[in-house]
Amino acid sequence: MLYELMQKMALVDMSKLPLDITIYLKSAIWLVFSVHRLTND
């Protein structure tokens, strides 16, 4: 599930989005990924 989301986000052309939205999305993805790893350890 999480990996599918990350793959989909990687396919999004970030250059078409405003910079602040791009940074927000990337930060949100890494936050979720970090929490997911911690809870599964």
HTML snippet that shows the backbone in 3Dmol.js (N, CA, C, O; Angstrom):
<script src="https://3Dmol.org/build/3Dmol-min.js"></script>
<div id="view" style="width:600px;height:400px;position:relative"></div>
<script>
const pdb = `
ATOM      1  N   MET A   1       0.843  -1.204   0.000  1.00  0.00           N
ATOM      2  CA  MET A   1       0.000   0.000   0.000  1.00  0.00           C
ATOM      3  C   MET A   1       0.877   1.253   0.000  1.00  0.00           C
ATOM      4  O   MET A   1       0.772   2.103  -0.885  1.00  0.00           O
ATOM      5  N   LEU A   2       1.743   1.349   1.008  1.00  0.00           N
ATOM      6  CA  LEU A   2       2.598   2.529   1.132  1.00  0.00           C
ATOM      7  C   LEU A   2       3.559   2.627  -0.045  1.00  0.00           C
ATOM      8  O   LEU A   2       3.804   3.712  -0.573  1.00  0.00           O
ATOM      9  N   TYR A   3       4.095   1.490  -0.447  1.00  0.00           N
ATOM     10  CA  TYR A   3       5.059   1.493  -1.543  1.00  0.00           C
ATOM     11  C   TYR A   3       4.378   1.868  -2.851  1.00  0.00           C
ATOM     12  O   TYR A   3       4.974   2.539  -3.694  1.00  0.00           O
ATOM     13  N   GLU A   4       3.115   1.431  -3.027  1.00  0.00           N
ATOM     14  CA  GLU A   4       2.361   1.795  -4.228  1.00  0.00           C
ATOM     15  C   GLU A   4       2.143   3.299  -4.275  1.00  0.00           C
ATOM     16  O   GLU A   4       2.236   3.915  -5.336  1.00  0.00           O
ATOM     17  N   LEU A   5       1.853   3.886  -3.118  1.00  0.00           N
ATOM     18  CA  LEU A   5       1.653   5.329  -3.044  1.00  0.00           C
ATOM     19  C   LEU A   5       2.932   6.068  -3.417  1.00  0.00           C
ATOM     20  O   LEU A   5       2.905   7.045  -4.166  1.00  0.00           O
ATOM     21  N   MET A   6       4.044   5.590  -2.888  1.00  0.00           N
ATOM     22  CA  MET A   6       5.328   6.236  -3.169  1.00  0.00           C
ATOM     23  C   MET A   6       5.681   6.115  -4.646  1.00  0.00           C
ATOM     24  O   MET A   6       6.239   7.043  -5.230  1.00  0.00           O
ATOM     25  N   GLN A   7       5.356   4.969  -5.254  1.00  0.00           N
ATOM     26  CA  GLN A   7       5.623   4.781  -6.676  1.00  0.00           C
ATOM     27  C   GLN A   7       4.775   5.733  -7.497  1.00  0.00           C
ATOM     28  O   GLN A   7       5.259   6.310  -8.471  1.00  0.00           O
ATOM     29  N   LYS A   8       3.516   5.904  -7.119  1.00  0.00           N
ATOM     30  CA  LYS A   8       2.632   6.807  -7.844  1.00  0.00           C
ATOM     31  C   LYS A   8       3.142   8.247  -7.729  1.00  0.00           C
ATOM     32  O   LYS A   8       3.134   8.997  -8.705  1.00  0.00           O
ATOM     33  N   MET A   9       3.585   8.623  -6.523  1.00  0.00           N
ATOM     34  CA  MET A   9       4.089   9.977  -6.316  1.00  0.00           C
ATOM     35  C   MET A   9       5.346  10.206  -7.138  1.00  0.00           C
ATOM     36  O   MET A   9       5.571  11.309  -7.634  1.00  0.00           O
ATOM     37  N   ALA A  10       6.174   9.163  -7.287  1.00  0.00           N
ATOM     38  CA  ALA A  10       7.408   9.288  -8.048  1.00  0.00           C
ATOM     39  C   ALA A  10       7.110   9.524  -9.520  1.00  0.00           C
ATOM     40  O   ALA A  10       7.924  10.107 -10.237  1.00  0.00           O
ATOM     41  N   LEU A  11       5.940   9.070  -9.973  1.00  0.00           N
ATOM     42  CA  LEU A  11       5.569   9.227 -11.380  1.00  0.00           C
ATOM     43  C   LEU A  11       4.989  10.612 -11.663  1.00  0.00           C
ATOM     44  O   LEU A  11       4.909  11.030 -12.818  1.00  0.00           O
ATOM     45  N   VAL A  12       4.585  11.322 -10.607  1.00  0.00           N
ATOM     46  CA  VAL A  12       4.025  12.659 -10.796  1.00  0.00           C
ATOM     47  C   VAL A  12       5.118  13.623 -11.240  1.00  0.00           C
ATOM     48  O   VAL A  12       6.211  13.635 -10.675  1.00  0.00           O
ATOM     49  N   ASP A  13       4.821  14.427 -12.249  1.00  0.00           N
ATOM     50  CA  ASP A  13       5.794  15.409 -12.721  1.00  0.00           C
ATOM     51  C   ASP A  13       5.801  16.585 -11.752  1.00  0.00           C
ATOM     52  O   ASP A  13       4.955  17.475 -11.837  1.00  0.00           O
ATOM     53  N   MET A  14       6.763  16.581 -10.831  1.00  0.00           N
ATOM     54  CA  MET A  14       6.825  17.600  -9.798  1.00  0.00           C
ATOM     55  C   MET A  14       7.025  19.000 -10.365  1.00  0.00           C
ATOM     56  O   MET A  14       6.648  19.981  -9.724  1.00  0.00           O
ATOM     57  N   SER A  15       7.609  19.111 -11.549  1.00  0.00           N
ATOM     58  CA  SER A  15       7.903  20.414 -12.128  1.00  0.00           C
ATOM     59  C   SER A  15       6.625  21.165 -12.504  1.00  0.00           C
ATOM     60  O   SER A  15       6.652  22.377 -12.716  1.00  0.00           O
ATOM     61  N   LYS A  16       5.501  20.435 -12.586  1.00  0.00           N
ATOM     62  CA  LYS A  16       4.241  21.077 -12.945  1.00  0.00           C
ATOM     63  C   LYS A  16       3.514  21.634 -11.723  1.00  0.00           C
ATOM     64  O   LYS A  16       2.516  22.344 -11.843  1.00  0.00           O
ATOM     65  N   LEU A  17       4.043  21.293 -10.538  1.00  0.00           N
ATOM     66  CA  LEU A  17       3.416  21.759  -9.306  1.00  0.00           C
ATOM     67  C   LEU A  17       4.198  22.931  -8.723  1.00  0.00           C
ATOM     68  O   LEU A  17       5.409  23.030  -8.918  1.00  0.00           O
ATOM     69  N   PRO A  18       3.505  23.822  -8.003  1.00  0.00           N
ATOM     70  CA  PRO A  18       4.211  24.895  -7.301  1.00  0.00           C
ATOM     71  C   PRO A  18       5.225  24.317  -6.335  1.00  0.00           C
ATOM     72  O   PRO A  18       5.004  23.243  -5.774  1.00  0.00           O
ATOM     73  N   LEU A  19       6.333  25.010  -6.130  1.00  0.00           N
ATOM     74  CA  LEU A  19       7.441  24.486  -5.321  1.00  0.00           C
ATOM     75  C   LEU A  19       7.004  24.139  -3.900  1.00  0.00           C
ATOM     76  O   LEU A  19       7.409  23.109  -3.361  1.00  0.00           O
ATOM     77  N   ASP A  20       6.177  24.995  -3.288  1.00  0.00           N
ATOM     78  CA  ASP A  20       5.775  24.739  -1.900  1.00  0.00           C
ATOM     79  C   ASP A  20       4.944  23.463  -1.792  1.00  0.00           C
ATOM     80  O   ASP A  20       5.052  22.734  -0.806  1.00  0.00           O
ATOM     81  N   ILE A  21       4.123  23.194  -2.791  1.00  0.00           N
ATOM     82  CA  ILE A  21       3.315  21.966  -2.775  1.00  0.00           C
ATOM     83  C   ILE A  21       4.222  20.754  -2.933  1.00  0.00           C
ATOM     84  O   ILE A  21       4.024  19.734  -2.272  1.00  0.00           O
ATOM     85  N   THR A  22       5.207  20.862  -3.799  1.00  0.00           N
ATOM     86  CA  THR A  22       6.161  19.770  -4.020  1.00  0.00           C
ATOM     87  C   THR A  22       6.888  19.434  -2.727  1.00  0.00           C
ATOM     88  O   THR A  22       7.007  18.265  -2.362  1.00  0.00           O
ATOM     89  N   ILE A  23       7.372  20.458  -2.036  1.00  0.00           N
ATOM     90  CA  ILE A  23       8.088  20.248  -0.777  1.00  0.00           C
ATOM     91  C   ILE A  23       7.158  19.620   0.261  1.00  0.00           C
ATOM     92  O   ILE A  23       7.560  18.718   0.996  1.00  0.00           O
ATOM     93  N   TYR A  24       5.923  20.096   0.316  1.00  0.00           N
ATOM     94  CA  TYR A  24       4.957  19.566   1.278  1.00  0.00           C
ATOM     95  C   TYR A  24       4.677  18.089   1.017  1.00  0.00           C
ATOM     96  O   TYR A  24       4.649  17.282   1.946  1.00  0.00           O
ATOM     97  N   LEU A  25       4.471  17.743  -0.250  1.00  0.00           N
ATOM     98  CA  LEU A  25       4.178  16.354  -0.605  1.00  0.00           C
ATOM     99  C   LEU A  25       5.347  15.442  -0.264  1.00  0.00           C
ATOM    100  O   LEU A  25       5.156  14.369   0.308  1.00  0.00           O
ATOM    101  N   LYS A  26       6.556  15.868  -0.615  1.00  0.00           N
ATOM    102  CA  LYS A  26       7.738  15.050  -0.333  1.00  0.00           C
ATOM    103  C   LYS A  26       7.927  14.877   1.173  1.00  0.00           C
ATOM    104  O   LYS A  26       8.261  13.788   1.638  1.00  0.00           O
ATOM    105  N   SER A  27       7.715  15.945   1.926  1.00  0.00           N
ATOM    106  CA  SER A  27       7.858  15.871   3.379  1.00  0.00           C
ATOM    107  C   SER A  27       6.819  14.932   3.975  1.00  0.00           C
ATOM    108  O   SER A  27       7.123  14.143   4.869  1.00  0.00           O
ATOM    109  N   ALA A  28       5.595  15.023   3.475  1.00  0.00           N
ATOM    110  CA  ALA A  28       4.516  14.177   3.983  1.00  0.00           C
ATOM    111  C   ALA A  28       4.809  12.702   3.697  1.00  0.00           C
ATOM    112  O   ALA A  28       4.583  11.840   4.547  1.00  0.00           O
ATOM    113  N   ILE A  29       5.312  12.425   2.498  1.00  0.00           N
ATOM    114  CA  ILE A  29       5.635  11.041   2.120  1.00  0.00           C
ATOM    115  C   ILE A  29       6.708  10.476   3.036  1.00  0.00           C
ATOM    116  O   ILE A  29       6.583   9.357   3.534  1.00  0.00           O
ATOM    117  N   TRP A  30       7.773  11.260   3.258  1.00  0.00           N
ATOM    118  CA  TRP A  30       8.864  10.756   4.106  1.00  0.00           C
ATOM    119  C   TRP A  30       8.429  10.635   5.557  1.00  0.00           C
ATOM    120  O   TRP A  30       8.905   9.754   6.273  1.00  0.00           O
ATOM    121  N   LEU A  31       7.523  11.515   6.003  1.00  0.00           N
ATOM    122  CA  LEU A  31       7.023  11.422   7.373  1.00  0.00           C
ATOM    123  C   LEU A  31       6.247  10.122   7.564  1.00  0.00           C
ATOM    124  O   LEU A  31       6.455   9.396   8.536  1.00  0.00           O
ATOM    125  N   VAL A  32       5.351   9.843   6.623  1.00  0.00           N
ATOM    126  CA  VAL A  32       4.559   8.615   6.689  1.00  0.00           C
ATOM    127  C   VAL A  32       5.461   7.396   6.601  1.00  0.00           C
ATOM    128  O   VAL A  32       5.271   6.423   7.331  1.00  0.00           O
ATOM    129  N   PHE A  33       6.447   7.447   5.703  1.00  0.00           N
ATOM    130  CA  PHE A  33       7.371   6.331   5.526  1.00  0.00           C
ATOM    131  C   PHE A  33       8.166   6.076   6.799  1.00  0.00           C
ATOM    132  O   PHE A  33       8.355   4.926   7.196  1.00  0.00           O
ATOM    133  N   SER A  34       8.632   7.148   7.442  1.00  0.00           N
ATOM    134  CA  SER A  34       9.421   7.011   8.671  1.00  0.00           C
ATOM    135  C   SER A  34       8.574   6.407   9.797  1.00  0.00           C
ATOM    136  O   SER A  34       9.025   5.508  10.507  1.00  0.00           O
ATOM    137  N   VAL A  35       7.361   6.900   9.951  1.00  0.00           N
ATOM    138  CA  VAL A  35       6.469   6.379  10.990  1.00  0.00           C
ATOM    139  C   VAL A  35       6.138   4.920  10.707  1.00  0.00           C
ATOM    140  O   VAL A  35       6.096   4.099  11.623  1.00  0.00           O
ATOM    141  N   HIS A  36       5.906   4.600   9.439  1.00  0.00           N
ATOM    142  CA  HIS A  36       5.587   3.226   9.046  1.00  0.00           C
ATOM    143  C   HIS A  36       6.735   2.293   9.404  1.00  0.00           C
ATOM    144  O   HIS A  36       6.501   1.192   9.903  1.00  0.00           O
ATOM    145  N   ARG A  37       7.956   2.712   9.161  1.00  0.00           N
ATOM    146  CA  ARG A  37       9.128   1.889   9.484  1.00  0.00           C
ATOM    147  C   ARG A  37       9.267   1.717  10.995  1.00  0.00           C
ATOM    148  O   ARG A  37       9.583   0.626  11.471  1.00  0.00           O
ATOM    149  N   LEU A  38       9.033   2.789  11.746  1.00  0.00           N
ATOM    150  CA  LEU A  38       9.184   2.713  13.201  1.00  0.00           C
ATOM    151  C   LEU A  38       8.150   1.778  13.818  1.00  0.00           C
ATOM    152  O   LEU A  38       8.460   1.017  14.735  1.00  0.00           O
ATOM    153  N   THR A  39       6.928   1.840  13.312  1.00  0.00           N
ATOM    154  CA  THR A  39       5.857   1.036  13.889  1.00  0.00           C
ATOM    155  C   THR A  39       5.981  -0.430  13.496  1.00  0.00           C
ATOM    156  O   THR A  39       5.414  -1.299  14.158  1.00  0.00           O
ATOM    157  N   ASN A  40       6.716  -0.712  12.426  1.00  0.00           N
ATOM    158  CA  ASN A  40       6.868  -2.102  11.978  1.00  0.00           C
ATOM    159  C   ASN A  40       8.159  -2.741  12.472  1.00  0.00           C
ATOM    160  O   ASN A  40       8.418  -3.910  12.187  1.00  0.00           O
ATOM    161  N   ASP A  41       8.963  -1.995  13.200  1.00  0.00           N
ATOM    162  CA  ASP A  41      10.256  -2.534  13.639  1.00  0.00           C
ATOM    163  C   ASP A  41      10.177  -3.471  14.811  1.00  0.00           C
ATOM    164  O   ASP A  41      11.202  -3.982  15.262  1.00  0.00           O
TER     165      ASP A  41
END
`;
const viewer = $3Dmol.createViewer("view");
viewer.addModel(pdb, "pdb");
viewer.setStyle({}, {cartoon: {color: "spectrum"}});
viewer.zoomTo();
viewer.render();
</script>
